[in-house]
Amino acid sequence: MGKVTGFLEYGRELPRRRAIPVRLRDWQELYEPFPPEATRTQGARCMDCGIPFCHEGCPLGNLIPEWNDLVFRDNWPDAIERLHATNNFPDFTGRLCPAPCEAACVLGINSDPVTIKQIEYEIVERAWAEGWVRPEVPAVRTGKSVAVVGSGPAGLACAQQLARAGHAVVVYERAEKPGGLLRYGIPEFKMEKKVLDRRLAQLEAEGVEFRCSTSVGLPPEPAAADGQWPEPGEARGVAAACAPDVTVVSARTLANRHDALVLAGGATKPRDLEVPGRELRGVHFAMEYLKPANLVQEGALGSPPIDAVGKRVVIIGGGDTGADCLGTVLRQGAVSVHQLEVLPEPPKQRSPEHPWPVWPIILRTSAAHEEGGQRVYAGMTTELVDDGTGAVKALRGHQVELAVEGGRPTFTPVPGSEFEIPCELVLLAMGFLGSERRGVVAELGLELDSRGSVAAGTNWATNVEGVFVCGDMTRGQSLIVWAIAEGRSAAAAVDRWLMGESILPVPVVPGQFSLR
């Protein structure tokens, strides 16, 4: 490393977030500019540690010490080359990844870890500003075609890699525009959609074709008397009203039309809340709420069909989706927000149960939590209360104690801990239960694993010849870095299946993070 004593001389520093009263008045990203010299200083903190455990922490196997050193040496063009060598979309991960690499940083054993995520962000933004990010068009076309179903990070990474290998790639997306949850789940204040759109333009310049408003997979049987297939939409709720006219395409038709079919449709089946009052007005899945809110910011809707303005809100679920809902309802003008989490409050520091370099379960405070709302830990919902007109007016619940029996959690009510929270809007952000069972899964007869995800063998193959799967659709709800890593790995497997061999790189991460 260029500055072998940098970790002793410099402390961890990150850009400041914009003032809370200011950022709550808009939907722009949160951070103020960070000077290049400050980024170089942070790169100097990388330790030349001999065994870079940050590689172990990153599913993509990012070459972190290399581009940290290149930034310190002010060699930004080579830094972006090293960054793109393993990661198609560092502008996504630099904003959205929870940075397991930093949790595995050797410096983090007894000090603050290197600001790996921020350095990644600064490298790619500098590259876009300088015009160093260009389409990589293959010199030779193979004559093979591949259909990719789903345009989230796994589908986009897979499509880009296959296009660069010379294949004709068509991405099918049932929503109005490509991007999946990057567009319709991630709020604008976490990643402005211009960041996604510039990458999509790069893919199109490389030959990737996008066909949106196209749902792949026929239902198991006609639902109408005239034998017509029902028009697909969201599973339930007002978000269905935001969907455009959708063309339904048979998965078998695509499999016959293309030489290979890659499924990257995500884990989109939401976990429901089975309590009295679930059917009341004002109770919605998180994605029923977040998608139209994002459509408003894109200008596709004039006003959101679910609006938190002037309402008391309860968000059930303490993860990233819940935090996305929190930041959104605060910007819409909610008068109060409670966020319920069934698990107890985690410790503020790494505990012996999660020793370095594994991912620690600690209390994490997102930008949205800084902005407002109250978190309620170890709280379980028992009932949603009707206001007499069929709308929700309150949530009732009680505190619970967590125990683990046979590897599975159990929750025991705490006597006398009952509570009631007045609310007019309840958002369910409790995670997802795997891929949807209808559509392509039902039509092709795809095998599922014990978690409800599409089963994949080695080389990402399903039980149907020529059909592959990657990302959350087979892994289950996971991180954006896993989605990109699996998309890249699946692309190499498909390329090898089509051509007999592949020159595409495969993410190879040692130890517990090894890919299939």
TIDOMAR-605416 format. One line per 8 residues: for each residue z, y, x of C-alpha. Coordinates in nm, 3 decimals. Example, Ala and Ser with C-alpha at 12.3 -4.5 7.8 and 13.67 -1.06 7.14 Angstrom:
REM residues 2
0.780:-0.450:1.230  0.714:-0.106:1.367
END
This chain:
REM residues 516
0.000:0.000:0.000  -0.067:0.354:0.111  0.294:0.470:0.054  0.519:0.179:0.141  0.835:0.384:0.080  0.711:0.547:-0.240  0.941:0.345:-0.465  1.237:0.484:-0.267
1.119:0.845:-0.271  0.993:0.898:-0.626  1.142:0.837:-0.967  0.967:0.717:-1.280  0.798:0.999:-1.469  0.593:1.001:-1.789  0.411:1.280:-1.975  0.613:1.471:-2.230
0.561:1.405:-2.597  0.468:1.707:-2.805  0.756:1.870:-2.991  0.848:1.679:-3.306  0.814:1.974:-3.548  0.467:2.037:-3.407  0.330:1.685:-3.411  0.459:1.614:-3.762
0.221:1.886:-3.883  -0.090:1.705:-3.757  -0.230:1.359:-3.684  -0.322:1.411:-3.320  -0.205:1.191:-3.034  0.147:1.251:-2.911  0.137:1.324:-2.541  0.081:1.639:-2.340
-0.157:1.628:-2.039  -0.029:1.464:-1.721  -0.146:1.618:-1.391  -0.353:1.391:-1.162  -0.112:1.458:-0.875  0.175:1.332:-1.087  -0.023:1.014:-1.162  -0.091:0.966:-0.791
0.280:0.997:-0.722  0.355:0.731:-0.982  0.096:0.505:-0.819  0.282:0.547:-0.492  0.586:0.375:-0.649  0.403:0.038:-0.649  0.599:-0.166:-0.395  0.357:-0.392:-0.209
0.599:-0.657:-0.333  0.415:-0.960:-0.194  0.421:-1.154:-0.522  0.312:-0.911:-0.795  0.492:-1.044:-1.101  0.315:-0.778:-1.308  0.022:-1.024:-1.298  0.251:-1.283:-1.459
0.347:-1.040:-1.732  -0.010:-0.936:-1.820  -0.218:-1.182:-2.026  -0.532:-1.018:-1.889  -0.428:-1.072:-1.528  -0.494:-0.705:-1.455  -0.525:-0.619:-1.085  -0.239:-0.375:-1.113
-0.135:-0.325:-0.748  -0.497:-0.268:-0.651  -0.564:0.016:-0.890  -0.218:0.165:-0.837  -0.302:0.195:-0.467  -0.650:0.330:-0.536  -0.505:0.602:-0.758  -0.252:0.695:-0.490
-0.542:0.724:-0.243  -0.732:0.945:-0.494  -1.011:0.687:-0.524  -1.054:0.700:-0.900  -1.408:0.551:-0.919  -1.294:0.229:-0.751  -0.978:0.229:-0.963  -1.178:0.217:-1.288
-1.399:-0.058:-1.143  -1.089:-0.267:-1.069  -0.947:-0.190:-1.412  -1.266:-0.286:-1.595  -1.293:-0.607:-1.391  -1.029:-0.766:-1.615  -1.000:-0.541:-1.920  -1.288:-0.433:-2.143
-1.082:-0.170:-2.325  -0.811:-0.010:-2.110  -0.834:0.299:-2.331  -0.698:0.081:-2.616  -0.430:-0.099:-2.417  -0.328:0.220:-2.234  -0.226:0.357:-2.574  -0.120:0.052:-2.776
0.004:-0.222:-2.544  0.386:-0.264:-2.520  0.336:-0.320:-2.143  0.479:-0.665:-2.066  0.354:-0.596:-1.714  0.622:-0.331:-1.673  0.891:-0.570:-1.793  0.780:-0.805:-1.511
0.755:-0.534:-1.241  0.958:-0.628:-0.931  1.088:-0.272:-0.905  1.240:-0.320:-1.250  1.496:-0.568:-1.117  1.729:-0.286:-1.014  1.538:0.035:-1.091  1.289:0.184:-1.334
0.956:-0.007:-1.323  0.624:0.145:-1.221  0.451:0.341:-1.499  0.167:0.086:-1.511  0.056:0.164:-1.866  0.037:0.539:-1.807  -0.160:0.496:-1.484  -0.403:0.270:-1.671
-0.446:0.538:-1.938  -0.506:0.811:-1.681  -0.766:0.603:-1.493  -0.979:0.530:-1.798  -0.955:0.881:-1.942  -1.061:1.024:-1.605  -1.351:0.776:-1.602  -1.474:0.888:-1.944
-1.440:1.254:-1.850  -1.638:1.204:-1.528  -1.910:0.993:-1.691  -1.826:0.676:-1.499  -1.819:0.456:-1.810  -2.175:0.347:-1.879  -2.343:0.065:-2.071  -2.390:-0.255:-1.872
-2.722:-0.389:-1.998  -2.815:-0.741:-1.879  -3.126:-0.772:-1.665  -3.227:-1.102:-1.829  -3.203:-1.215:-2.191  -3.123:-1.580:-2.264  -3.297:-1.610:-2.600  -2.970:-1.735:-2.754
-2.791:-1.561:-3.038  -2.423:-1.557:-3.129  -2.250:-1.439:-3.446  -1.901:-1.293:-3.406  -1.696:-1.261:-3.724  -1.441:-0.981:-3.701  -1.448:-0.660:-3.501  -1.091:-0.624:-3.384
-1.008:-0.629:-3.012  -1.072:-1.004:-2.975  -1.409:-0.989:-3.150  -1.518:-0.677:-2.962  -1.421:-0.819:-2.622  -1.596:-1.147:-2.697  -1.908:-0.969:-2.823  -1.930:-0.740:-2.521
-1.892:-1.023:-2.273  -2.156:-1.236:-2.448  -2.396:-0.942:-2.465  -2.352:-0.880:-2.093  -2.435:-1.248:-2.034  -2.772:-1.183:-2.198  -2.718:-1.324:-2.546  -2.815:-1.148:-2.870
-2.485:-1.073:-3.045  -2.430:-0.976:-3.407  -2.079:-0.874:-3.519  -2.003:-0.919:-3.888  -1.724:-0.705:-4.034  -1.617:-0.694:-4.398  -1.476:-0.340:-4.376  -1.681:-0.022:-4.393
-1.682:0.034:-4.016  -1.608:-0.184:-3.714  -1.274:-0.189:-3.537  -1.047:-0.401:-3.755  -0.683:-0.296:-3.728  -0.778:-0.061:-3.445  -0.944:0.153:-3.712  -0.759:0.073:-4.033
-0.412:-0.028:-3.913  -0.340:0.195:-3.612  -0.262:0.551:-3.727  -0.452:0.843:-3.579  -0.142:0.973:-3.399  -0.127:0.653:-3.192  -0.500:0.632:-3.117  -0.756:0.881:-3.239
-1.063:0.705:-3.374  -1.295:0.889:-3.137  -1.150:0.660:-2.868  -1.268:0.356:-3.064  -1.604:0.509:-3.154  -1.703:0.581:-2.795  -1.644:0.215:-2.706  -1.846:0.101:-3.007
-2.131:0.322:-2.891  -2.112:0.154:-2.551  -2.135:-0.192:-2.712  -2.433:-0.087:-2.921  -2.608:0.048:-2.610  -2.551:-0.293:-2.451  -2.728:-0.464:-2.741  -2.444:-0.559:-2.977
-2.542:-0.523:-3.344  -2.280:-0.444:-3.609  -2.322:-0.548:-3.973  -2.038:-0.401:-4.174  -1.939:-0.441:-4.540  -2.024:-0.809:-4.490  -1.772:-1.078:-4.579  -1.838:-1.416:-4.420
-1.746:-1.733:-4.607  -1.789:-1.832:-4.968  -1.487:-1.897:-5.189  -1.414:-2.266:-5.255  -1.559:-2.250:-5.606  -1.720:-1.997:-5.842  -1.460:-1.804:-6.036  -1.694:-1.664:-6.302
-1.855:-1.850:-6.588  -2.203:-1.741:-6.478  -2.152:-1.907:-6.138  -2.155:-1.583:-5.941  -1.926:-1.555:-5.642  -1.652:-1.296:-5.691  -1.675:-0.982:-5.486  -1.416:-0.994:-5.206
-1.168:-0.721:-5.140  -0.809:-0.687:-5.031  -0.583:-0.964:-5.154  -0.405:-0.734:-5.395  -0.309:-0.373:-5.462  -0.477:-0.037:-5.462  -0.641:-0.090:-5.122  -0.908:-0.289:-5.307
-1.022:0.036:-5.461  -1.094:0.167:-5.111  -1.334:-0.117:-5.028  -1.707:-0.049:-5.056  -1.966:-0.282:-5.202  -1.941:-0.595:-4.989  -2.215:-0.847:-4.921  -2.095:-1.208:-4.913
-2.265:-1.429:-4.653  -2.221:-1.803:-4.625  -2.059:-1.914:-4.300  -2.294:-2.213:-4.290  -2.587:-1.976:-4.319  -2.465:-1.788:-4.014  -2.401:-2.109:-3.825  -2.760:-2.216:-3.893
-2.902:-1.873:-3.816  -2.729:-1.837:-3.479  -2.680:-2.070:-3.185  -2.302:-2.026:-3.195  -2.042:-1.878:-3.429  -1.720:-1.715:-3.303  -1.441:-1.643:-3.550  -1.216:-1.349:-3.463
-1.094:-1.250:-3.807  -0.731:-1.198:-3.713  -0.406:-1.307:-3.878  -0.449:-1.113:-4.199  -0.233:-1.303:-4.447  0.075:-1.082:-4.499  0.428:-1.214:-4.539  0.542:-1.140:-4.892
0.886:-1.053:-5.029  1.004:-1.303:-5.288  1.275:-1.114:-5.473  1.314:-0.992:-5.831  1.119:-0.670:-5.883  0.843:-0.748:-5.634  0.584:-0.677:-5.906  0.705:-0.321:-5.969
0.480:-0.019:-5.913  0.543:0.146:-5.580  0.581:-0.180:-5.384  0.295:-0.241:-5.142  0.198:-0.437:-4.834  0.179:-0.221:-4.523  -0.198:-0.262:-4.490  -0.249:-0.157:-4.852
-0.084:0.168:-4.748  -0.212:0.220:-4.392  -0.581:0.159:-4.455  -0.634:0.434:-4.715  -0.413:0.668:-4.511  -0.651:0.616:-4.219  -0.954:0.658:-4.443  -0.823:1.001:-4.543
-0.804:1.104:-4.176  -1.162:0.981:-4.125  -1.278:1.188:-4.419  -1.380:0.882:-4.621  -1.117:0.955:-4.890  -1.009:1.289:-5.028  -0.648:1.188:-5.084  -0.450:0.865:-5.036
-0.397:0.647:-5.345  -0.048:0.573:-5.211  0.120:0.896:-5.102  0.475:0.935:-4.970  0.495:1.309:-5.034  0.821:1.398:-5.207  0.933:1.034:-5.223  1.222:0.833:-5.089
1.076:0.545:-4.890  1.203:0.210:-4.770  1.008:0.017:-4.506  1.098:-0.352:-4.478  1.024:-0.477:-4.127  1.128:-0.337:-3.792  0.821:-0.407:-3.580  0.520:-0.203:-3.474
0.362:-0.208:-3.821  0.684:-0.074:-3.967  0.686:0.204:-3.707  0.323:0.287:-3.795  0.428:0.318:-4.160  0.725:0.533:-4.057  0.516:0.786:-3.864  0.266:0.799:-4.150
0.512:0.857:-4.435  0.684:1.129:-4.232  0.353:1.311:-4.186  0.277:1.275:-4.556  0.605:1.445:-4.644  0.855:1.176:-4.743  1.198:1.323:-4.823  1.388:1.025:-4.677
1.299:0.698:-4.502  1.503:0.383:-4.438  1.362:0.103:-4.223  1.520:-0.237:-4.282  1.531:-0.511:-4.017  1.686:-0.849:-4.097  1.779:-0.913:-3.732  2.085:-0.754:-3.571
2.047:-0.446:-3.353  1.929:-0.559:-3.008  2.108:-0.453:-2.688  2.003:-0.139:-2.506  1.975:-0.320:-2.172  1.825:-0.654:-2.065  2.068:-0.936:-2.146  2.128:-1.263:-1.951
1.937:-1.445:-2.225  1.620:-1.261:-2.116  1.633:-1.243:-1.736  1.367:-1.071:-1.530  1.064:-1.119:-1.536  1.047:-1.242:-1.897  0.994:-1.002:-2.185  1.337:-0.864:-2.280
1.460:-0.827:-2.636  1.606:-0.475:-2.620  1.635:-0.175:-2.849  1.302:0.008:-2.841  1.261:0.355:-2.983  0.904:0.450:-3.065  0.778:0.803:-3.110  0.797:0.754:-3.487
1.167:0.666:-3.466  1.226:0.991:-3.279  1.064:1.181:-3.564  1.299:1.076:-3.840  1.417:0.800:-4.067  1.718:0.571:-4.050  1.710:0.217:-3.918  1.921:-0.045:-4.096
1.983:-0.362:-3.896  2.094:-0.703:-4.025  1.992:-0.600:-4.376  1.840:-0.841:-4.628  1.677:-0.734:-4.956  1.797:-0.913:-5.270  1.639:-0.709:-5.552  1.406:-0.419:-5.630
1.534:-0.220:-5.926  1.316:-0.113:-6.221  1.340:0.249:-6.335  1.266:0.142:-6.691  0.894:0.217:-6.677  0.787:-0.064:-6.443  0.825:0.138:-6.122  1.073:0.085:-5.840
1.375:0.317:-5.825  1.602:0.143:-5.573  1.640:-0.144:-5.331  1.949:-0.364:-5.333  2.060:-0.583:-5.046  2.343:-0.693:-4.823  2.426:-0.728:-4.456  2.377:-1.069:-4.293
2.501:-1.255:-3.988  2.247:-1.438:-3.774  2.295:-1.792:-3.649  2.047:-2.025:-3.483  2.059:-2.389:-3.591  1.816:-2.642:-3.453  1.608:-2.363:-3.302  1.565:-2.190:-3.639
1.743:-1.873:-3.753  1.971:-1.873:-4.053  2.115:-1.565:-4.223  2.455:-1.570:-4.390  2.554:-1.288:-4.629  2.849:-1.075:-4.519  3.101:-1.057:-4.807  3.146:-0.707:-4.946
2.844:-0.564:-4.759  2.619:-0.500:-5.057  2.423:-0.175:-5.057  2.169:0.011:-5.270  1.906:0.254:-5.139  1.729:0.483:-5.390  1.351:0.479:-5.337  1.020:0.536:-5.511
0.804:0.367:-5.246  0.865:0.032:-5.071  0.634:-0.082:-4.789  0.635:-0.446:-4.678  0.578:-0.470:-4.302  0.725:-0.813:-4.233  0.443:-0.955:-4.028  0.163:-1.200:-4.100
0.141:-1.573:-4.171  -0.185:-1.663:-3.998  -0.546:-1.648:-4.107  -0.663:-1.629:-4.467  -0.721:-1.972:-4.618  -1.014:-1.863:-4.833  -1.359:-1.762:-4.718  -1.482:-1.901:-4.389
-1.182:-2.131:-4.338  -1.228:-2.298:-4.674  -1.608:-2.312:-4.664  -1.631:-2.473:-4.319  -1.329:-2.696:-4.369  -1.158:-2.568:-4.055  -0.844:-2.745:-3.945  -0.523:-2.541:-3.934
-0.225:-2.586:-3.708  0.139:-2.606:-3.817  0.167:-2.225:-3.821  -0.127:-2.177:-4.056  -0.365:-2.056:-3.785  -0.709:-2.200:-3.721  -0.668:-2.488:-3.477  -0.855:-2.458:-3.148
-0.898:-2.719:-2.879  -0.988:-2.658:-2.520  -1.263:-2.404:-2.471  -1.171:-2.238:-2.804  -1.370:-2.493:-3.009  -1.278:-2.565:-3.371  -1.329:-2.900:-3.541  -1.680:-2.785:-3.644
-1.952:-2.816:-3.381  -2.075:-2.481:-3.254  -1.791:-2.286:-3.418  -1.530:-2.122:-3.195  -1.219:-1.916:-3.264  -1.013:-1.664:-3.067  -0.747:-1.397:-3.100  -0.486:-1.378:-3.373
-0.690:-1.608:-3.597  -0.581:-1.899:-3.377  -0.286:-1.756:-3.181  -0.114:-1.594:-3.475  0.011:-1.235:-3.487  0.025:-1.117:-3.128  -0.044:-0.836:-2.880  -0.367:-0.647:-2.822
-0.377:-0.771:-2.461  -0.370:-1.130:-2.580  -0.655:-1.055:-2.822  -0.874:-0.906:-2.547  -0.786:-1.185:-2.304  -0.870:-1.455:-2.555  -1.192:-1.280:-2.657  -1.301:-1.274:-2.292
-1.201:-1.636:-2.238  -1.377:-1.752:-2.556  -1.693:-1.567:-2.453  -1.702:-1.757:-2.124  -1.651:-2.086:-2.313  -1.932:-2.007:-2.558  -2.163:-1.901:-2.275  -2.091:-2.226:-2.092
-2.151:-2.428:-2.411  -2.485:-2.255:-2.467  -2.612:-2.251:-2.109  -2.433:-2.536:-1.932  -2.255:-2.294:-1.700  -2.121:-1.940:-1.713  -2.089:-1.650:-1.475  -1.850:-1.468:-1.706
-1.498:-1.422:-1.568  -1.216:-1.609:-1.739  -0.867:-1.456:-1.749  -0.650:-1.689:-1.543  -0.284:-1.599:-1.556  -0.032:-1.824:-1.380  0.272:-1.997:-1.521  0.369:-1.962:-1.884
0.082:-1.724:-1.959  -0.205:-1.957:-1.860  -0.495:-1.948:-2.102  -0.674:-2.249:-2.246
END
